[in-house]
Amino acid sequence: MKNNLFEAFHADHAALGRGFHDLSQCLRSNDPASAQRVARSIDAVAGAHIAFEEEHFYPALLPLLGKTELKRMYREHRDGLEVVRRLLQHPPEQALDQALLAELLHQSEAMESHIAECGELFAAMGRIPAEDQTILHRHLLQWRERAPRWSDFAASRVSARPPTTSEP
Amino acid sequence: MSTRAALPIVGQCEVLLPDAEHRRLSQLAQRILKHEPGLPLCEAFGRGVASGLDDGPALLFEDHSEITLFSCPEDETLQYRSLLLADDDDLVLIRTRRNLAFERYCCETLALGNAEVMVLPSDSTRPPLPLHGADHADTFRTIVNVARRQGRLTIIPYIGTESAWRLAGQIAAASGAQISMAAPPPTLTQRVNNKLWFARRVTEVLGHDARPPSYQASGPAAVAVRVAALARRTDRVVVKIPDSAGSAGNLVLESAAVRALPLHELQGQILGLLESLGWRSHFPLLVSVWDCAVLSSPSVQLWVPLLEEGLPVVEGLFDQIVRGDQSEFIGATPCDLPPPLCRRLATEATQLALLFQHLGYFGRCSFDAIISGTDVRSASLRWVECNGRWGGTSVPMTLANRLLGDWTRRSVMVVQRGGLKHRGWDLPAALDRLGPLVYRRGGDGTGAIVLTPGRLEEGCGLHLLLMGHTLPDVERLRSDVEAAFAGTASGVIREWRPFERTEKSPPGVGKFDSGKIEHNAGA
């Protein structure tokens, strides 16, 4: 079960990492159409993984890392989603001005770093008790089945309850 | 192979790798280049610039300002190392106090030729030295005139940073001359000197066990988690700033102290300590096991020719003499590890260098390893760092090759001590004091050579190359040199005991007893 959890987590994580890597590349080459396409794909595929992290993985880290650190990680998710949203809202035929491009690229690269760190945190949590791993794995599979869009998950989370109830 | 008289490349052991290994490393290089095609590129600096070396005039400089945490005022005295690699008609660019006595010493006593030293004015904004040289009209004009007159110029930078390459491009554009850079392209330079990038390459070339257990940490929480995890199974953990040089960016932590802290407190403490080193909150960091049972810290010195000009040349194996918790480099002696281990060091270093060569590397390169365990015959060998630049061992080694034809014709020792307190000696007085101990060209190839004068003159250390017929001769020479300075200290050095090898170290892999030096220096 442990391996299943780790493998499933890493597969989702790698997809998210590739997505933001591609997004940064599109932004670097000032290709808004491709950036929008990648952003749409990230929004479609990343929701389950983000939901798993925010609802289950991060709360498990709270006793270890403390509130300040966890707040930062939730904030970095919001910043990552903001890049996706702004790109999806941008008129496809319109070029991105340099200032916006630089800002989006900066945020996308920051999300790449966040993804790397998050993967490292998970890999280092090698001592999660077996029963907890089983529960985590079940949650992860449930989120995969539901497969929400990232933006929908974020909206539902905000409307369902104030962030402070689950975020530290 | 392209060479110059002032930069002789002298191979010490021939490493033959099977054809299959050549193919494997070439294919590995292609995979890396597919992922990062910019590694070997230098076209952005103009068509007249490429990696290489020729025997025409050269411009040399040593600048540390773009290496994280490696730039400090004391380093400025090292800028004169470039003069040791220069020849007649070469130009040496510095940005430190000019020392005519040292220039005379290099020209007359060491007979290294009559290079022209150009001094840049001090600049409070401290731009990288090569950019400063390009912006300084008189300096730039002098360089361009030499390049134009000869139709070519070799640039020999301490490290092939983008600034160094930009200077090359500007000279090429202004002079129309062909500029050869004795350095790898800038992106590759940056990568090979990055400890994380190097660790990945070691794993690919030599396997997981060829490096200490180490992990990338991309953010504050990950650093704490990785440190805590490693602290559960080892006595010490090190956090390294990947793009710093030498020991400057190493934070060594006692695992017992780490284990006592909750993660969020550990995180705060680590970040605080890193900031006190000068770290600017840049991630990722490298978290690694810090070997405690270290028997030796060898370095393999190589010259990497252009791919079409031959295999990497192993020029020397040295024991690095280090001190303190961060393993600061304070000198080097020829490696006297058992021959099978030396052979393995040379072979594995050649494998790494061959990969780099396939990636477009050219020029000076060294690899640092750690030999650890209870006995040197059963010890483990792990590669910890690549120095894709000149350094504290390669400059004196090349100087010795230049003076002797082959450095192995004498026993040699490099002494590079800073942080001492003693009476300041200006160079002529120091040379007078040493008298017959001083190396002189035309003699028997033995004696003490002042590598740079700054620390000696400022009374804060020594920077010497010592050469003798045998190792005991060199030990005696070191002792005599120290006595010559310490014996006349007018109350400034109250006691300066000679360097000693620790009794616990096995023969040939000892360390200078830095504790005594530090204690006495502060007395």
Interface residues (C-beta under 8 A of the other chain):
Chain A: L61 L64 L65 G66 T68 E69 R72 M73 S113 H114 A116 E117 E120 L121 A124 M125 G126
Chain B: Y215 Q216 A217 S218 G219 P220 A221 A222 A224 V225 R226 A228 A229 P262 L263 H264 Q267 F283 P284
